[in-house]
Amino acid sequence: MSKRGKLRCSTKSLIRSLEEAVRLDPKLAHVHADLGHCRAMAGDPKAGLPDCERAVALEPKVASHYGKRGIVLAGAGELEAGLKDLTRGLQLQAADPELHT
């Protein structure tokens, strides 16, 4: 099997694992964000968008959720919305006192 074929298999396995984690605990925002990002990186950014939106809805003050949603939006061709989310993520990150201690 080629490296590309192995990568596809491992991505599918990762998506299944993340889906199972969300099924077991739907309030895990970081898992929703990772699942959405993984779906996008697997070639289907539009499929990842609901997961990223759920992450932001669950934890609206977490910078990385906006970053992942921004990447997914840009991958789906929604460049302005993606840039807005990436900017919001940077603003939240800059304001996080734990990152500057």
Order of alpha helices (4+ residues) and beta strands (2+ residues): alpha-alpha-alpha-alpha-alpha
